[in-house]
Amino acid sequence: MIHLILTIAAGLCAGYLLRRWKALEHVGKAISVTIWAMLFIMGVKIGADRQILDNISTLGWQALLLSLASVAGSVFFAFLLYRIFSGRGGARDGSSDSGNPDV
């Protein structure tokens, strides 16, 4: 685990030091191509695994439920944090604009 954290930290430092380097403008495209290739290879691996294919209906429902719960939780906490940090979650300074025409 420490290797992963150190690798990310080294990449962060390298990115900061090389941020003005023009070649880094193309890194985003390279990352996208790499992710697509990894997804394709993962699909090939899953398609070749007989045990996964035999249980795809059970696994599919579990995956759907897990992804929906993840999205719902992310949306909920993003909304909650937005309300807290934007000041729309209620008056923090004790003032309220309920019925006061001067506000």
Biopython code that builds the backbone (N, CA, C, O; Angstrom):
import numpy as np
from Bio.PDB.StructureBuilder import StructureBuilder

atoms = [
    (1, "MET", "N", (0.814, -1.191, 0.000)),
    (1, "MET", "CA", (0.000, 0.000, 0.000)),
    (1, "MET", "C", (0.859, 1.257, 0.000)),
    (1, "MET", "O", (0.537, 2.244, -0.661)),
    (2, "ILE", "N", (1.944, 1.210, 0.740)),
    (2, "ILE", "CA", (2.830, 2.377, 0.800)),
    (2, "ILE", "C", (3.441, 2.656, -0.570)),
    (2, "ILE", "O", (3.730, 3.805, -0.906)),
    (3, "HIS", "N", (3.636, 1.593, -1.363)),
    (3, "HIS", "CA", (4.179, 1.785, -2.708)),
    (3, "HIS", "C", (3.218, 2.597, -3.579)),
    (3, "HIS", "O", (3.645, 3.446, -4.361)),
    (4, "LEU", "N", (1.931, 2.331, -3.438)),
    (4, "LEU", "CA", (0.938, 3.089, -4.203)),
    (4, "LEU", "C", (0.931, 4.554, -3.803)),
    (4, "LEU", "O", (0.899, 5.437, -4.661)),
    (5, "ILE", "N", (0.961, 4.810, -2.522)),
    (5, "ILE", "CA", (0.945, 6.187, -2.039)),
    (5, "ILE", "C", (2.205, 6.926, -2.477)),
    (5, "ILE", "O", (2.134, 8.080, -2.900)),
    (6, "LEU", "N", (3.351, 6.271, -2.378)),
    (6, "LEU", "CA", (4.599, 6.899, -2.817)),
    (6, "LEU", "C", (4.607, 7.153, -4.318)),
    (6, "LEU", "O", (5.117, 8.178, -4.770)),
    (7, "THR", "N", (4.047, 6.229, -5.095)),
    (7, "THR", "CA", (3.974, 6.416, -6.542)),
    (7, "THR", "C", (3.095, 7.607, -6.890)),
    (7, "THR", "O", (3.452, 8.412, -7.750)),
    (8, "ILE", "N", (1.950, 7.723, -6.229)),
    (8, "ILE", "CA", (1.067, 8.861, -6.471)),
    (8, "ILE", "C", (1.745, 10.159, -6.050)),
    (8, "ILE", "O", (1.654, 11.160, -6.760)),
    (9, "ALA", "N", (2.419, 10.156, -4.913)),
    (9, "ALA", "CA", (3.110, 11.360, -4.442)),
    (9, "ALA", "C", (4.221, 11.760, -5.413)),
    (9, "ALA", "O", (4.405, 12.945, -5.694)),
    (10, "ALA", "N", (4.961, 10.776, -5.924)),
    (10, "ALA", "CA", (6.021, 11.080, -6.897)),
    (10, "ALA", "C", (5.426, 11.651, -8.181)),
    (10, "ALA", "O", (5.978, 12.590, -8.757)),
    (11, "GLY", "N", (4.314, 11.096, -8.629)),
    (11, "GLY", "CA", (3.647, 11.631, -9.816)),
    (11, "GLY", "C", (3.129, 13.036, -9.593)),
    (11, "GLY", "O", (3.201, 13.877, -10.489)),
    (12, "LEU", "N", (2.613, 13.295, -8.415)),
    (12, "LEU", "CA", (2.135, 14.633, -8.072)),
    (12, "LEU", "C", (3.276, 15.643, -8.118)),
    (12, "LEU", "O", (3.132, 16.733, -8.672)),
    (13, "CYS", "N", (4.399, 15.275, -7.536)),
    (13, "CYS", "CA", (5.568, 16.168, -7.553)),
    (13, "CYS", "C", (6.080, 16.376, -8.978)),
    (13, "CYS", "O", (6.403, 17.499, -9.365)),
    (14, "ALA", "N", (6.154, 15.299, -9.755)),
    (14, "ALA", "CA", (6.614, 15.424, -11.140)),
    (14, "ALA", "C", (5.661, 16.294, -11.949)),
    (14, "ALA", "O", (6.104, 17.124, -12.742)),
    (15, "GLY", "N", (4.377, 16.115, -11.761)),
    (15, "GLY", "CA", (3.393, 16.945, -12.465)),
    (15, "GLY", "C", (3.517, 18.403, -12.102)),
    (15, "GLY", "O", (3.383, 19.273, -12.963)),
    (16, "TYR", "N", (3.772, 18.684, -10.833)),
    (16, "TYR", "CA", (3.934, 20.066, -10.401)),
    (16, "TYR", "C", (5.180, 20.685, -11.032)),
    (16, "TYR", "O", (5.139, 21.818, -11.510)),
    (17, "LEU", "N", (6.280, 19.945, -11.034)),
    (17, "LEU", "CA", (7.527, 20.471, -11.585)),
    (17, "LEU", "C", (7.481, 20.614, -13.108)),
    (17, "LEU", "O", (8.124, 21.502, -13.667)),
    (18, "LEU", "N", (6.735, 19.756, -13.767)),
    (18, "LEU", "CA", (6.677, 19.758, -15.232)),
    (18, "LEU", "C", (5.400, 20.396, -15.774)),
    (18, "LEU", "O", (5.076, 20.198, -16.945)),
    (19, "ARG", "N", (4.669, 21.151, -14.965)),
    (19, "ARG", "CA", (3.365, 21.661, -15.370)),
    (19, "ARG", "C", (3.408, 22.597, -16.573)),
    (19, "ARG", "O", (2.389, 22.760, -17.245)),
    (20, "ARG", "N", (4.533, 23.208, -16.863)),
    (20, "ARG", "CA", (4.639, 24.106, -18.005)),
    (20, "ARG", "C", (5.140, 23.396, -19.265)),
    (20, "ARG", "O", (5.262, 24.019, -20.319)),
    (21, "TRP", "N", (5.425, 22.120, -19.162)),
    (21, "TRP", "CA", (5.944, 21.349, -20.289)),
    (21, "TRP", "C", (4.807, 21.052, -21.263)),
    (21, "TRP", "O", (3.790, 20.477, -20.875)),
    (22, "LYS", "N", (4.974, 21.439, -22.517)),
    (22, "LYS", "CA", (3.902, 21.336, -23.511)),
    (22, "LYS", "C", (3.482, 19.890, -23.790)),
    (22, "LYS", "O", (2.323, 19.646, -24.126)),
    (23, "ALA", "N", (4.386, 18.943, -23.659)),
    (23, "ALA", "CA", (4.056, 17.544, -23.947)),
    (23, "ALA", "C", (2.999, 17.000, -22.985)),
    (23, "ALA", "O", (2.310, 16.035, -23.317)),
    (24, "LEU", "N", (2.860, 17.591, -21.817)),
    (24, "LEU", "CA", (1.873, 17.122, -20.846)),
    (24, "LEU", "C", (0.441, 17.430, -21.265)),
    (24, "LEU", "O", (-0.505, 16.914, -20.671)),
    (25, "GLU", "N", (0.279, 18.272, -22.288)),
    (25, "GLU", "CA", (-1.066, 18.568, -22.780)),
    (25, "GLU", "C", (-1.740, 17.325, -23.364)),
    (25, "GLU", "O", (-2.967, 17.266, -23.442)),
    (26, "HIS", "N", (-0.951, 16.338, -23.772)),
    (26, "HIS", "CA", (-1.473, 15.131, -24.409)),
    (26, "HIS", "C", (-1.633, 13.969, -23.433)),
    (26, "HIS", "O", (-2.055, 12.885, -23.838)),
    (27, "VAL", "N", (-1.313, 14.167, -22.184)),
    (27, "VAL", "CA", (-1.397, 13.092, -21.199)),
    (27, "VAL", "C", (-2.847, 12.648, -20.997)),
    (27, "VAL", "O", (-3.105, 11.457, -20.820)),
    (28, "GLY", "N", (-3.779, 13.573, -21.020)),
    (28, "GLY", "CA", (-5.181, 13.231, -20.830)),
    (28, "GLY", "C", (-5.675, 12.238, -21.862)),
    (28, "GLY", "O", (-6.416, 11.312, -21.533)),
    (29, "LYS", "N", (-5.268, 12.423, -23.111)),
    (29, "LYS", "CA", (-5.665, 11.495, -24.170)),
    (29, "LYS", "C", (-5.025, 10.122, -23.942)),
    (29, "LYS", "O", (-5.673, 9.094, -24.138)),
    (30, "ALA", "N", (-3.769, 10.106, -23.534)),
    (30, "ALA", "CA", (-3.090, 8.838, -23.261)),
    (30, "ALA", "C", (-3.754, 8.095, -22.107)),
    (30, "ALA", "O", (-3.867, 6.870, -22.135)),
    (31, "ILE", "N", (-4.192, 8.836, -21.098)),
    (31, "ILE", "CA", (-4.885, 8.207, -19.967)),
    (31, "ILE", "C", (-6.202, 7.604, -20.437)),
    (31, "ILE", "O", (-6.543, 6.487, -20.049)),
    (32, "SER", "N", (-6.943, 8.330, -21.266)),
    (32, "SER", "CA", (-8.213, 7.815, -21.775)),
    (32, "SER", "C", (-8.020, 6.541, -22.581)),
    (32, "SER", "O", (-8.764, 5.576, -22.404)),
    (33, "VAL", "N", (-7.031, 6.527, -23.462)),
    (33, "VAL", "CA", (-6.749, 5.334, -24.272)),
    (33, "VAL", "C", (-6.369, 4.167, -23.374)),
    (33, "VAL", "O", (-6.801, 3.038, -23.608)),
    (34, "THR", "N", (-5.572, 4.425, -22.355)),
    (34, "THR", "CA", (-5.163, 3.369, -21.430)),
    (34, "THR", "C", (-6.368, 2.800, -20.672)),
    (34, "THR", "O", (-6.480, 1.585, -20.504)),
    (35, "ILE", "N", (-7.260, 3.669, -20.220)),
    (35, "ILE", "CA", (-8.448, 3.195, -19.499)),
    (35, "ILE", "C", (-9.331, 2.353, -20.407)),
    (35, "ILE", "O", (-9.827, 1.307, -19.989)),
    (36, "TRP", "N", (-9.535, 2.799, -21.658)),
    (36, "TRP", "CA", (-10.344, 2.019, -22.603)),
    (36, "TRP", "C", (-9.707, 0.657, -22.854)),
    (36, "TRP", "O", (-10.409, -0.353, -22.915)),
    (37, "ALA", "N", (-8.386, 0.619, -22.999)),
    (37, "ALA", "CA", (-7.698, -0.655, -23.226)),
    (37, "ALA", "C", (-7.854, -1.581, -22.020)),
    (37, "ALA", "O", (-8.075, -2.781, -22.182)),
    (38, "MET", "N", (-7.741, -1.029, -20.816)),
    (38, "MET", "CA", (-7.900, -1.840, -19.617)),
    (38, "MET", "C", (-9.321, -2.382, -19.494)),
    (38, "MET", "O", (-9.514, -3.533, -19.103)),
    (39, "LEU", "N", (-10.324, -1.552, -19.828)),
    (39, "LEU", "CA", (-11.709, -2.024, -19.799)),
    (39, "LEU", "C", (-11.942, -3.136, -20.812)),
    (39, "LEU", "O", (-12.647, -4.104, -20.526)),
    (40, "PHE", "N", (-11.348, -2.999, -21.993)),
    (40, "PHE", "CA", (-11.472, -4.043, -23.017)),
    (40, "PHE", "C", (-10.852, -5.351, -22.537)),
    (40, "PHE", "O", (-11.453, -6.416, -22.678)),
    (41, "ILE", "N", (-9.657, -5.270, -21.974)),
    (41, "ILE", "CA", (-8.974, -6.462, -21.482)),
    (41, "ILE", "C", (-9.749, -7.096, -20.332)),
    (41, "ILE", "O", (-9.821, -8.321, -20.233)),
    (42, "MET", "N", (-10.328, -6.271, -19.466)),
    (42, "MET", "CA", (-11.143, -6.807, -18.385)),
    (42, "MET", "C", (-12.370, -7.529, -18.952)),
    (42, "MET", "O", (-12.751, -8.586, -18.449)),
    (43, "GLY", "N", (-12.988, -6.966, -19.995)),
    (43, "GLY", "CA", (-14.125, -7.624, -20.641)),
    (43, "GLY", "C", (-13.742, -8.953, -21.255)),
    (43, "GLY", "O", (-14.497, -9.922, -21.173)),
    (44, "VAL", "N", (-12.561, -9.003, -21.874)),
    (44, "VAL", "CA", (-12.074, -10.272, -22.442)),
    (44, "VAL", "C", (-11.878, -11.296, -21.335)),
    (44, "VAL", "O", (-12.255, -12.459, -21.486)),
    (45, "LYS", "N", (-11.294, -10.872, -20.234)),
    (45, "LYS", "CA", (-11.055, -11.782, -19.107)),
    (45, "LYS", "C", (-12.372, -12.300, -18.530)),
    (45, "LYS", "O", (-12.498, -13.488, -18.232)),
    (46, "ILE", "N", (-13.348, -11.412, -18.373)),
    (46, "ILE", "CA", (-14.651, -11.827, -17.846)),
    (46, "ILE", "C", (-15.358, -12.753, -18.834)),
    (46, "ILE", "O", (-15.955, -13.753, -18.435)),
    (47, "GLY", "N", (-15.289, -12.420, -20.110)),
    (47, "GLY", "CA", (-15.926, -13.255, -21.128)),
    (47, "GLY", "C", (-15.318, -14.644, -21.225)),
    (47, "GLY", "O", (-15.998, -15.585, -21.635)),
    (48, "ALA", "N", (-14.066, -14.789, -20.861)),
    (48, "ALA", "CA", (-13.397, -16.079, -20.925)),
    (48, "ALA", "C", (-13.596, -16.913, -19.657)),
    (48, "ALA", "O", (-13.271, -18.100, -19.646)),
    (49, "ASP", "N", (-14.120, -16.313, -18.601)),
    (49, "ASP", "CA", (-14.302, -17.007, -17.324)),
    (49, "ASP", "C", (-15.691, -17.639, -17.289)),
    (49, "ASP", "O", (-16.694, -16.932, -17.194)),
    (50, "ARG", "N", (-15.748, -18.949, -17.365)),
    (50, "ARG", "CA", (-17.009, -19.683, -17.420)),
    (50, "ARG", "C", (-17.832, -19.515, -16.143)),
    (50, "ARG", "O", (-19.058, -19.424, -16.205)),
    (51, "GLN", "N", (-17.169, -19.472, -14.994)),
    (51, "GLN", "CA", (-17.865, -19.355, -13.712)),
    (51, "GLN", "C", (-18.597, -18.010, -13.625)),
    (51, "GLN", "O", (-19.726, -17.951, -13.136)),
    (52, "ILE", "N", (-17.975, -16.955, -14.087)),
    (52, "ILE", "CA", (-18.632, -15.648, -14.068)),
    (52, "ILE", "C", (-19.825, -15.647, -15.019)),
    (52, "ILE", "O", (-20.891, -15.138, -14.672)),
    (53, "LEU", "N", (-19.657, -16.207, -16.201)),
    (53, "LEU", "CA", (-20.750, -16.230, -17.165)),
    (53, "LEU", "C", (-21.929, -17.069, -16.675)),
    (53, "LEU", "O", (-23.080, -16.741, -16.961)),
    (54, "ASP", "N", (-21.656, -18.142, -15.944)),
    (54, "ASP", "CA", (-22.732, -18.965, -15.402)),
    (54, "ASP", "C", (-23.527, -18.239, -14.325)),
    (54, "ASP", "O", (-24.708, -18.526, -14.132)),
    (55, "ASN", "N", (-22.898, -17.305, -13.622)),
    (55, "ASN", "CA", (-23.549, -16.578, -12.527)),
    (55, "ASN", "C", (-23.819, -15.118, -12.880)),
    (55, "ASN", "O", (-23.985, -14.293, -11.981)),
    (56, "ILE", "N", (-23.864, -14.786, -14.156)),
    (56, "ILE", "CA", (-23.983, -13.390, -14.565)),
    (56, "ILE", "C", (-25.293, -12.754, -14.090)),
    (56, "ILE", "O", (-25.315, -11.560, -13.791)),
    (57, "SER", "N", (-26.378, -13.519, -14.016)),
    (57, "SER", "CA", (-27.644, -12.916, -13.571)),
    (57, "SER", "C", (-27.557, -12.486, -12.113)),
    (57, "SER", "O", (-27.993, -11.387, -11.770)),
    (58, "THR", "N", (-27.009, -13.322, -11.260)),
    (58, "THR", "CA", (-26.857, -12.963, -9.845)),
    (58, "THR", "C", (-25.863, -11.830, -9.684)),
    (58, "THR", "O", (-26.120, -10.864, -8.964)),
    (59, "LEU", "N", (-24.729, -11.949, -10.355)),
    (59, "LEU", "CA", (-23.697, -10.916, -10.251)),
    (59, "LEU", "C", (-24.176, -9.595, -10.841)),
    (59, "LEU", "O", (-23.833, -8.527, -10.334)),
    (60, "GLY", "N", (-24.950, -9.663, -11.888)),
    (60, "GLY", "CA", (-25.452, -8.446, -12.524)),
    (60, "GLY", "C", (-26.361, -7.648, -11.609)),
    (60, "GLY", "O", (-26.245, -6.425, -11.531)),
    (61, "TRP", "N", (-27.277, -8.335, -10.907)),
    (61, "TRP", "CA", (-28.169, -7.648, -9.977)),
    (61, "TRP", "C", (-27.402, -7.061, -8.810)),
    (61, "TRP", "O", (-27.695, -5.952, -8.362)),
    (62, "GLN", "N", (-26.416, -7.803, -8.314)),
    (62, "GLN", "CA", (-25.602, -7.288, -7.219)),
    (62, "GLN", "C", (-24.808, -6.061, -7.667)),
    (62, "GLN", "O", (-24.698, -5.081, -6.930)),
    (63, "ALA", "N", (-24.260, -6.123, -8.872)),
    (63, "ALA", "CA", (-23.494, -4.992, -9.395)),
    (63, "ALA", "C", (-24.396, -3.780, -9.600)),
    (63, "ALA", "O", (-23.999, -2.655, -9.297)),
    (64, "LEU", "N", (-25.599, -3.997, -10.110)),
    (64, "LEU", "CA", (-26.542, -2.900, -10.307)),
    (64, "LEU", "C", (-26.919, -2.256, -8.981)),
    (64, "LEU", "O", (-26.929, -1.031, -8.862)),
    (65, "LEU", "N", (-27.230, -3.080, -7.984)),
    (65, "LEU", "CA", (-27.600, -2.558, -6.673)),
    (65, "LEU", "C", (-26.438, -1.786, -6.042)),
    (65, "LEU", "O", (-26.635, -0.707, -5.485)),
    (66, "LEU", "N", (-25.239, -2.338, -6.132)),
    (66, "LEU", "CA", (-24.073, -1.675, -5.561)),
    (66, "LEU", "C", (-23.797, -0.346, -6.262)),
    (66, "LEU", "O", (-23.481, 0.644, -5.602)),
    (67, "SER", "N", (-23.910, -0.314, -7.577)),
    (67, "SER", "CA", (-23.641, 0.935, -8.298)),
    (67, "SER", "C", (-24.706, 1.980, -8.013)),
    (67, "SER", "O", (-24.382, 3.158, -7.858)),
    (68, "LEU", "N", (-25.978, 1.577, -7.938)),
    (68, "LEU", "CA", (-27.031, 2.535, -7.608)),
    (68, "LEU", "C", (-26.857, 3.099, -6.200)),
    (68, "LEU", "O", (-27.059, 4.293, -5.977)),
    (69, "ALA", "N", (-26.484, 2.247, -5.257)),
    (69, "ALA", "CA", (-26.244, 2.713, -3.893)),
    (69, "ALA", "C", (-25.049, 3.658, -3.844)),
    (69, "ALA", "O", (-25.065, 4.640, -3.101)),
    (70, "SER", "N", (-24.028, 3.374, -4.617)),
    (70, "SER", "CA", (-22.855, 4.246, -4.661)),
    (70, "SER", "C", (-23.200, 5.607, -5.235)),
    (70, "SER", "O", (-22.787, 6.635, -4.698)),
    (71, "VAL", "N", (-23.954, 5.617, -6.320)),
    (71, "VAL", "CA", (-24.351, 6.885, -6.935)),
    (71, "VAL", "C", (-25.250, 7.674, -5.982)),
    (71, "VAL", "O", (-25.066, 8.880, -5.815)),
    (72, "ALA", "N", (-26.211, 7.009, -5.364)),
    (72, "ALA", "CA", (-27.114, 7.690, -4.438)),
    (72, "ALA", "C", (-26.337, 8.287, -3.261)),
    (72, "ALA", "O", (-26.587, 9.426, -2.868)),
    (73, "GLY", "N", (-25.418, 7.539, -2.712)),
    (73, "GLY", "CA", (-24.609, 8.049, -1.605)),
    (73, "GLY", "C", (-23.738, 9.216, -2.025)),
    (73, "GLY", "O", (-23.600, 10.186, -1.279)),
    (74, "SER", "N", (-23.148, 9.137, -3.206)),
    (74, "SER", "CA", (-22.309, 10.225, -3.706)),
    (74, "SER", "C", (-23.125, 11.492, -3.919)),
    (74, "SER", "O", (-22.696, 12.582, -3.543)),
    (75, "VAL", "N", (-24.296, 11.351, -4.520)),
    (75, "VAL", "CA", (-25.159, 12.518, -4.756)),
    (75, "VAL", "C", (-25.611, 13.119, -3.424)),
    (75, "VAL", "O", (-25.606, 14.339, -3.260)),
    (76, "PHE", "N", (-25.995, 12.277, -2.487)),
    (76, "PHE", "CA", (-26.446, 12.759, -1.183)),
    (76, "PHE", "C", (-25.349, 13.547, -0.480)),
    (76, "PHE", "O", (-25.589, 14.661, -0.014)),
    (77, "PHE", "N", (-24.154, 12.981, -0.400)),
    (77, "PHE", "CA", (-23.081, 13.662, 0.325)),
    (77, "PHE", "C", (-22.553, 14.872, -0.432)),
    (77, "PHE", "O", (-22.122, 15.841, 0.193)),
    (78, "ALA", "N", (-22.577, 14.844, -1.754)),
    (78, "ALA", "CA", (-22.193, 16.027, -2.522)),
    (78, "ALA", "C", (-23.183, 17.161, -2.248)),
    (78, "ALA", "O", (-22.775, 18.305, -2.047)),
    (79, "PHE", "N", (-24.478, 16.849, -2.239)),
    (79, "PHE", "CA", (-25.501, 17.844, -1.940)),
    (79, "PHE", "C", (-25.330, 18.370, -0.513)),
    (79, "PHE", "O", (-25.417, 19.574, -0.270)),
    (80, "LEU", "N", (-25.089, 17.457, 0.420)),
    (80, "LEU", "CA", (-24.912, 17.855, 1.811)),
    (80, "LEU", "C", (-23.713, 18.790, 1.962)),
    (80, "LEU", "O", (-23.818, 19.826, 2.617)),
    (81, "LEU", "N", (-22.588, 18.439, 1.370)),
    (81, "LEU", "CA", (-21.398, 19.284, 1.455)),
    (81, "LEU", "C", (-21.608, 20.621, 0.747)),
    (81, "LEU", "O", (-21.111, 21.653, 1.198)),
    (82, "TYR", "N", (-22.343, 20.596, -0.360)),
    (82, "TYR", "CA", (-22.654, 21.845, -1.052)),
    (82, "TYR", "C", (-23.463, 22.765, -0.144)),
    (82, "TYR", "O", (-23.186, 23.961, -0.050)),
    (83, "ARG", "N", (-24.458, 22.198, 0.518)),
    (83, "ARG", "CA", (-25.293, 22.997, 1.420)),
    (83, "ARG", "C", (-24.475, 23.548, 2.590)),
    (83, "ARG", "O", (-24.674, 24.689, 3.008)),
    (84, "ILE", "N", (-23.570, 22.747, 3.107)),
    (84, "ILE", "CA", (-22.764, 23.180, 4.254)),
    (84, "ILE", "C", (-21.805, 24.286, 3.852)),
    (84, "ILE", "O", (-21.716, 25.302, 4.540)),
    (85, "PHE", "N", (-21.077, 24.105, 2.737)),
    (85, "PHE", "CA", (-20.022, 25.035, 2.373)),
    (85, "PHE", "C", (-20.484, 26.221, 1.540)),
    (85, "PHE", "O", (-19.742, 27.193, 1.396)),
    (86, "SER", "N", (-21.678, 26.167, 0.994)),
    (86, "SER", "CA", (-22.152, 27.312, 0.208)),
    (86, "SER", "C", (-22.933, 28.296, 1.056)),
    (86, "SER", "O", (-23.267, 29.384, 0.586)),
    (87, "GLY", "N", (-23.225, 27.943, 2.273)),
    (87, "GLY", "CA", (-23.982, 28.825, 3.144)),
    (87, "GLY", "C", (-25.472, 28.719, 2.926)),
    (87, "GLY", "O", (-26.231, 29.487, 3.518)),
    (88, "ARG", "N", (-25.923, 27.779, 2.085)),
    (88, "ARG", "CA", (-27.351, 27.620, 1.826)),
    (88, "ARG", "C", (-28.003, 26.664, 2.810)),
    (88, "ARG", "O", (-29.199, 26.394, 2.704)),
    (89, "GLY", "N", (-27.253, 26.156, 3.749)),
    (89, "GLY", "CA", (-27.803, 25.217, 4.710)),
    (89, "GLY", "C", (-28.451, 25.905, 5.893)),
    (89, "GLY", "O", (-28.872, 25.233, 6.835)),
    (90, "GLY", "N", (-28.541, 27.179, 5.872)),
    (90, "GLY", "CA", (-29.115, 27.933, 6.982)),
    (90, "GLY", "C", (-28.200, 29.092, 7.306)),
    (90, "GLY", "O", (-27.048, 29.119, 6.873)),
    (91, "ALA", "N", (-28.696, 30.034, 8.050)),
    (91, "ALA", "CA", (-27.897, 31.209, 8.383)),
    (91, "ALA", "C", (-26.869, 30.848, 9.441)),
    (91, "ALA", "O", (-27.211, 30.307, 10.493)),
    (92, "ARG", "N", (-25.607, 31.149, 9.159)),
    (92, "ARG", "CA", (-24.545, 30.852, 10.114)),
    (92, "ARG", "C", (-24.292, 32.023, 11.061)),
    (92, "ARG", "O", (-23.846, 31.832, 12.192)),
    (93, "ASP", "N", (-24.579, 33.236, 10.586)),
    (93, "ASP", "CA", (-24.252, 34.410, 11.390)),
    (93, "ASP", "C", (-25.407, 34.843, 12.287)),
    (93, "ASP", "O", (-25.355, 35.902, 12.912)),
    (94, "GLY", "N", (-26.442, 34.024, 12.343)),
    (94, "GLY", "CA", (-27.568, 34.336, 13.214)),
    (94, "GLY", "C", (-28.633, 35.195, 12.546)),
    (94, "GLY", "O", (-29.707, 35.396, 13.112)),
    (95, "SER", "N", (-28.355, 35.698, 11.362)),
    (95, "SER", "CA", (-29.363, 36.504, 10.674)),
    (95, "SER", "C", (-30.271, 35.603, 9.879)),
    (95, "SER", "O", (-29.889, 34.499, 9.491)),
    (96, "SER", "N", (-31.468, 36.077, 9.640)),
    (96, "SER", "CA", (-32.431, 35.327, 8.867)),
    (96, "SER", "C", (-33.212, 36.299, 8.027)),
    (96, "SER", "O", (-33.500, 37.409, 8.474)),
    (97, "ASP", "N", (-33.565, 35.909, 6.815)),
    (97, "ASP", "CA", (-34.310, 36.810, 5.958)),
    (97, "ASP", "C", (-35.789, 36.462, 5.940)),
    (97, "ASP", "O", (-36.476, 36.776, 4.968)),
    (98, "SER", "N", (-36.288, 35.834, 6.970)),
    (98, "SER", "CA", (-37.688, 35.421, 7.017)),
    (98, "SER", "C", (-38.576, 36.601, 7.384)),
    (98, "SER", "O", (-38.723, 36.942, 8.557)),
    (99, "GLY", "N", (-39.162, 37.216, 6.368)),
    (99, "GLY", "CA", (-40.118, 38.271, 6.580)),
    (99, "GLY", "C", (-39.518, 39.645, 6.870)),
    (99, "GLY", "O", (-40.270, 40.592, 7.099)),
    (100, "ASN", "N", (-38.232, 39.784, 6.869)),
    (100, "ASN", "CA", (-37.589, 41.063, 7.137)),
    (100, "ASN", "C", (-37.337, 41.788, 5.824)),
    (100, "ASN", "O", (-36.503, 41.337, 5.039)),
    (101, "PRO", "N", (-38.030, 42.902, 5.550)),
    (101, "PRO", "CA", (-37.877, 43.568, 4.262)),
    (101, "PRO", "C", (-36.533, 44.284, 4.110)),
    (101, "PRO", "O", (-36.175, 44.666, 2.996)),
    (102, "ASP", "N", (-35.783, 44.474, 5.191)),
    (102, "ASP", "CA", (-34.511, 45.179, 5.103)),
    (102, "ASP", "C", (-33.384, 44.279, 4.631)),
    (102, "ASP", "O", (-32.293, 44.772, 4.345)),
    (103, "VAL", "N", (-33.605, 42.999, 4.541)),
    (103, "VAL", "CA", (-32.535, 42.065, 4.184)),
    (103, "VAL", "C", (-32.493, 41.838, 2.726)),
    (103, "VAL", "O", (-31.652, 41.079, 2.243)),
]
sb = StructureBuilder()
sb.init_structure("model")
sb.init_model(0)
sb.init_chain("A")
sb.init_seg("    ")
for serial, (resi, resn, name, xyz) in enumerate(atoms, 1):
    if name == "N":
        sb.init_residue(resn, " ", resi, " ")
    sb.init_atom(name, np.array(xyz, "f"), 0.0, 1.0, " ", f" {name:<3s}", serial, name[0])
structure = sb.get_structure()
